[in-house]
């Protein structure tokens, strides 16, 4: 006989089951997104016993940030490739951000040279940058054997609490190979969830690396369960310093290295070993703040159920070439920011007044004096625009410097023996003319020698540059003489001459008023001639122009009388400036001011 009240209990249970079923049908299974506190996202989730929320848990919303609160971000960056990755990361952060930011960059000399120029010319409002010399930090980590591809720089996050300003209490630490898909302020807000003991916020590692079962004899460093990934870290610097962090991690690393030959994952191994001993230090962050695309990733368990993703982490040596069935989606996100025009991120933060970037006030004053009714306003505005400069943007390893090095500001190759043979001393000013040719064939094999080029020229596969449209632009090069020349020969300046030249680094720069199409190279050659540069034609060098679609600016030049009129006005202003600088010697350039009969 059933106890009294049992049917009523069964009825209540049945009612609850019915309600859950109705909810499931109405919401398409969305009820599965809720998990009780401590329920992990991955099997064996170490956060399950600590009340972590590494899934799409119902986490109480953090308290709102103070209006215009300054957020601090620290990144270690060394070399050409890392600086390029860092810029893509920064663009993704700036795209979504609504708060002022200060970047703390630990760099080597190469990266600092690149990034200082970038941030100076970028002029992004409400963004500060501080640099820290990685060379000074190397002795603190150089004693640790490390097999990770990042080398010593991969260990430097360990010393950030000591390296960053002592009054800095909180910081977000990022790897250069992460891409943001959300406002970084949301990540900063997670500091509010830290208990009084917690000092480090991390996302669980989304692979079985620390479980030690990836291959036979795999012996990782100690960690809690799957351990944690250090591509995205929240650090309470004030509490870390009080807890003696520097001594803590060094003691742990020293002990583990008695039985382990080296770190495999750089700083991540040591962070995890410390957390294994002191689990109370860590606050587990939701997995969406570090979706890891390593070779053995289990991240799909996170992103297949999450309503949105916040940070994508390319934590593999293969980076965007990693094998993952969903990699195309994530790659497109990354490539969007890689190709995004960083100048568009110069927008002011609404409602957050901040001092203008260095040099910006002077530019703004000059822009304010322009007449917007001027038909040539766009030209004058462009002349004052400071363009974002990223030195050595494409990844490369430059050779050791030599006295006759050449930097090419075009897509062409140069035989450096050509310059050495001229024995140009510092007292001799010369512009080396590279004869230019063109082909109308879209598929074209570049000739490997002058003899091969001449054969193509004779067969009609090549022409001297702009022979059909604008012969006066290159006629002074004297192509008939070049055919037979075996040594460099001098040519004279002529109106509208615009050859491609190799010049010393300290030569006159291009005139910034000639933007878009028309007269930029012409004006530069005029300036070189005015400063008595010799024009020497190289006998073995050449460049070939390949066909391509017309640029927007040449189309505007051809279709807009206003565009051509403005160009003529700028020419006249250019000549006036020449007259002021060079006096009567500039009179011979008056012929260059005649309206062109064709493209310039």
N, C-alpha and C positions, 0 to 999 in steps of 0.2 A: 504494500500500500504506500503510495507516495505521500510524503509529508505535506501537511497543509501549506498552501502558498506556492507550491512548485509550479502548478499550471500557470499561475500569474507571472512567475519568473520566466517561464518558457515563452509566454506571450510577449513579455517585454523584450526578450532577446530576439524573438521573431520580428517584432516591430522595428527594432534597431537594425536588423539585417535588411528588412525591406527598405528602410530609409537610406541605408548605405547603397543598396542596389539602385534605387531611384536616383540618388546623387551621381552614381557612376554613369547611368544612362544619360542624365541631363548634361553632365560636364565632360563626357567623353573620356573618363578615366583619369581626369586631372586630380582626383583625390589621392592618387598614388604619389603625387609630388610632396605631400606632407609626410614627414617622418618624425617619430618622437625624438626628443633630445637624446643624443648619444648614439642614434642609429647611423652607422657609417655608410659612406657612398660605395666603398669597395669592400670585397670580402677581406676579413681580417683587418679592417680599419682600426688603427691604434687609437683613434679618437673616440671610439665607441664607449670606452670606459671613463672618458674624461668629459663627457657632455659636449663634445665637439659638434660643429655643424659644417661638415665638409661636403654637404650635398645641398640640394635645393630645399633646405629645412625652412620651417616657419620661424625665422630669426626675428626677434623684435627689432623694429627699425632703430638705428642709432640716433642719438640726439643730433639736432641740426648743428652744422658748423657755425662758428661765429662769422658774421658777414665779412667777406673779404679776408678771411683768415689766410695767412701766408703758409703755404705748404712747402716742405723741404724734401728734395729727392737727391739721393746719392748714387753715383754710377762710377764704376771703374772702367776705364777705356784706354787702350794702348794700340798704337799702330794705325795704318791707313784704313784697313778693312773695318776695324771696330768703330772708328770715327764715323764711317759711312753708315754702319748699322745704328749707331747712336742717333744720328740725325733722323732716320726713319722713325725710331722710337719716340724722339722728342716731338716730331710732327704729329704722331698719333695722340700724344698726351695733350699738345696744344689745341688740337682740333676739338676735343671735348671739354676742355677745362673751363671752369668759371671762377677760379681763384687765382690770386697771384702765386707765382712759383719761384723757388730758388733752387737751382741745380748746383750740387756739390760734386765736381768732377775730379776724380783721381786719375791722372794721365801721365803718360810718358811725354818726352819732348816732341815727338812727331804728332801725336794726337792733340797736344796743347796748341801747337802752331796752327793746325787746321781749325780747331774748334774756337780758339780765340778770335780768329778772323771771321768765322761764320757768325758767331753771336754778335760781334761788333757790327757787322754789315747787315745782319738780319733785322736789328732794331725792333724786337718784339716788345710791346708794352707789358709792364708788370711781370717781367722775367729777369731774375738776377742769376749770375753765374760766379762761382768761386772755383779756383783751381788748386789742386794739391799735388805736389811732386811725388810721383810713384817711386822715384829713385830713393827718396828719403825713407820710404816705408819698406823697401825691399829687405833690409837687414832683419826686420822683425819677423819675416816669414821665409827667408831664404834657407833656413836650416831644415825646413820641412820637405822631404822628398815627395814629389808630386808627378803622377803620370798623366794628368789631365792635359788636354791640348791647349788650355788657357795659360799654362805655365805658372810663373810666380804671381802674375796678375790675378789669377783665379783664386788666390789665397788672401787677397788684400781686404776683402770685406770683413775679415776677422778683426782687423785693426781700426776699423772706422770709428768705434767709440772713442778711441784715443786720438785719432787723426782729425776728426771734425771739431768745430769750435766747442769749448767746454760749456757754453751757455745754451747749446742746442739740445733740446730735450727729446725730440721725436724726429724720425726720418723714415722715409720709404726708400728702400734699397732695391735697385733693379739691375738685372743683367741687360746687356746691350741687345740681346736677341729676343726681346719681347715686344709685342705690339698691343697697344691699348685699343679697346673697343667700347670704352665707357669713360665717364668723368673720373679722374684720379681722386677727386675729393671723396667719392664713395669709398674708396679704399682707405683713405686717411681717417674717415669716420669710424672705421672698425677699431681704432685705438680705444674707443669708448667701451668696448667689450672686455678689455683687459682687466683681470683681477689685480689686486695689489701686488701679487707675486709675479705675475706674468710680465715678461720683458721682450719676448720675441713672438711675432706673428708669422706663421708659415702655412702653406698649403701642403697637404700630404703628398708624398711622392707617388706619381701615377704609373709606377712600374713595380715589378717584383725584385728589383735590384737588391734591396737590403734584406730580402728574405733569403738570399743566397742560393736560389734554386734555378738560376738562368742557365747554368752549364756546370759540368762536373768540376769539382775542386774550386768553384767560385767562392771566394771568401771576402765578403764586404766588411766595411767598418760597422761597429755596433750601432743599432738604431731601434727605436720603438716601432715594432711592426714594419710597415713599409717605409718608415722614416718620413722625412720632409724634404721638399725641394727648395733650394735657396735662390731661385731666379727672381722671386718677389718676396721681400721681407719687410715687415714692420718692426722697427727697433725703438724701444724706449731707452734712449741713450743715457738719460739721467739715472735710471734704475740699474742699468748694466754697469755703469761706473761705480755706483754704490756697492754693487754685489761683487766687485773685483773681477770683472769679466776678463781682463787681460791675463791675470794669473790663472783664472779658471780654465780657459781654453788651452793655454800652454801646458798646464799640468796634464790635462786629458790627452792632448796630442802626444806629449812625451811618453806617457804610459802606453798608449796604443801602438806607438811606433817601435816599442820593444818587441812586439810580436808580428806587426804588419810592416811590409817593406816600404810602402808609400801610400799616399792618398790616391785614389782613383778618380774621385769627383771633386778634388780640390777642397774649398772651404766647406762644401756641403757635408763631406765626411766628418769633419771636426765639429760642425754645428750639431750634427746628429749624435755624435758620441757624447757631447756635453748634455744634450737633451735626454739621452738614455739614462744618464746619472741623475739629472735634475728635471724630471718631467713637469714639475710645477712651473717651470720658466716659460713654457710654450703656450700660446693661444692658437688653436687650429682655425685657419681661415677657410671660407667656402672654396670649393674646388674651382669655381668659375673665375677666381682671381689668379689662376696660374694653370691654364690648360696646356699640358705638356705633350709635345709632339716628338718624343724620343722614339728610337727604333722599337722598343718593347713597350710602348705606351698602352696603358689601360684607360686613357682619358675619355674614350667613348662612353664609358659608364657615367661620366660626369656630363659631357656636352649633349648626349642623346636625350637627357631628361631635363636639362636646365632650360629655363625660359629665355635666358639671354646669357651671353658670355662676356667677360670683362677684359681678360688679358690672355693673349695667345703667346706661348713660349716655345721657340724653336730650339729646344734643348738637345740637339743632336749635332755632331760634327758635320752632318750632311745638310743641315739647315733646311732650306726650302726644297731640297731634293730628297727629303726623308720619305720612306715608303709608308703611306697611310691612305686608306681608301677614301678618306674625306679631305686629303691634303689640298685638293684643288680649291675648295671653299676657303680654307685658311690662307692659302697662298694668295688668293685674290684680295683678301683683306690687307695682307702685308704689302702687296704690290700697289694697292691704291694709295697708301701713304708714301711708298717709295717714290712714286711718280707725282705726288701732289705738290703743287706750287707753294713752297713755303712762304712766299711773299703774301699769300692770302691770309696767313695767320697773324698778320700784324695788327689785327683789329683790336681796338680798345676793349677792356673789360667793362661791361655796363655796370655803373654804380660803384666801381672800385677805383677811385682816383689813385694814381701812382705817379712818381716822377718819370719823365720821359727817358728813354734809353739815351746813352751817350751819343751826342751828335744830332739827335732828332730835332732838338729845338732850333738849331741853325737851319736845318732843312725846312722845317715848318715855316720859319720866318721868311725864307726865300720864296717858298710856294705861295705864301700869303700876299706877296708883292706882285704876283702874276695877274694879268688881266684875263679873266675868264672869257671876255668877249673877243679877245685876240683870235684871229683865224688860225694862228699857229700855236695856240695855247697848249695843245697836246704835245707838240715838239718841245716846247720850253719846259713843260712838266716832266717829260721823260729825261731831259737834260739834268734835272735836279734829283731824280730818283736814285736812291742808293740801292744797288742790286745786291742780293744775297750772294756771298762768295763762299764756295766750299773748295778749298785748295785740294788738289789731287783727289778729286771725287771718285774716280774709278780705282778699284783695288789694283795695286801694283807694288812691286818691290824695286825701288830705284837703285841703279848701280852706284858705286862710289863716285863722288864728284870728281870731275876732271876739268882742267882749265878751259877746254873748248866745248863744254857741254852746250846743247841746244834744246830749248823748250819750244815745241811746235804748237802754235795756236791755229791749227787746222788739221785736216786729216791727210797727212802726207808723210813720206819718209825722207830722211836726209842722211847722206853719206858724210859723217863727221870728218874723214880725211880731207875733204873739200875746204874746210875752214882752216885746218892746221897748216895746209900748204900755202895759204895766203900770208902766213906770218904777220897777222894783224896785231900790232901792239896797241896798248891802251891809248896811245897818243893819236892813233889814226882812226878817224870816224868813217865807217863804211856800212852801207846797207847792201846785203848780198841778194841779188835778184834771182829768183827761181823761175825760169821760163815756164809759162803755163800753156797747156793745150786742153782740148776737149774732144769728147766723142759723143755721137748721137745714139750709140748703141747702149741699151740697158744692160746687156750681158757683155762684159768686156774683161779681158785678161790683161792686167797691168804689165807693160813691157819691163823686162829686167835690165835693159841696157839702152844707151843712147842710140846705138845702131838699130836695135829692134824698134825703137820709137820712130826713127826716121823712115824705116820701111813702112810702118803703119801710116805715117804722114803722107808718103808718096802714093800709097794705095788708096787714099781717101777715107781710111778708117778713123783718122785723126785730123783735127784742124788746129791752127793756132787759136788761142782763147778768144772767143767772141769775134772771130773774123767776120762773120756774116752780119752781126748786130752792132758792134762797138769796137772797130779795129783800133781806134786812136787810144783806147785804154791800155793797150799792150804793144803798140807799134814801136815805141822807142827801144824795146828790148832788142830789136834788129835780129829777127829769126834767121834771115839769110846768113848773117855773120855767125850766128850760134851753130849752124849746121857744121861749119868747118872749124870752129874754135876748139882749141886744146888747152887754153889758159884763160883765166878770167879777163874780161875786157870792160872798160868803163863806158857808160852811156850817159847822155845828158837828159836832164829833166825836160819834159814837154807838157803842155796843157792836157789835163785829164789823164795823165799817166797814173796807173794804179796797179803796179806789179805786186806779186807776192814776194815778200822780202824776209831775210833773216837779219836781225839787228841785235845790238848789244842790249842787255837788260836795262841800262840807264838811258836808253834812247827816249825821245819825246813820245808821249802816250797819244792814243787816239783822242780826237776832240769829242767830248761827250755830247755836243749839240747835234751831231749827225747820227741819229738813231734810226732804226728801220732801214729803208733802202735809199742809197744815194750819197756819194761823195765822202764816205768815211775813209776809204783807202786813199782816195785822191787827196783829201786834206792832210792825211798823215805823210804822204810822200812830199807834198808841198813843204810841210814843216821840216822834214828831214833835209830837203834841199836848201831851205832857208838857213839851216844850221850847218851847211856845208858838208853834209855827208856825201861821200862818194857812192855812186850807184854802180856796183860791180856785178856783172852777169856771170853766173857760175856755168862753166862749159859742159859739165856732165850731169848736173842736177835738173830735174823737171818735175812738174806736177800736172795731173790730168783731172779735169772737171767731168764728173759723170752726170747724166741727165736726171732731173728730179722735178717734181711738181713745183710750180711757181709759189713763192712764199706769199703770205698775206700782204706784206709791205710792198713787194714789187707789183702786185696786182693793184694796190691802191695808187702807187706811183703812176701806173699806166692809165688808170681810169679817172683819177681825181685831179682836176686843174688846181684845186686848192693845195693839194699835197705838193705838186710841182712848184707852185708859187712860193709856198713856205720854204721849200728847199732852196730856192733862189735867194730869198731873204736871208737865210742862214749863211749862204755863201758870201753875201755882201758883208754881213757882220764878221764873218771869219776873216775876210780881207782887211777890214778895218782894224781888227786885232793884230793882224800881221804887220800892218803899217805902223802901229804903235810900238811893236816890239822890234821891228827890223828897219824901219825908216824907208829911205829911198830904195833900198835893196829889194823891197817887197813889190815894187811897181811891175816887175816882169810877170807877176802872177795874175795881173788883171785879166789876161786872156782866158784864164781858167774860169772867169765869172760869166763868160758868154753862155746863154741858154743852150743846153745840150740838144742835139738833133736826134738823139736816141738814148737808150739806157745808159746811165753813168756807172 
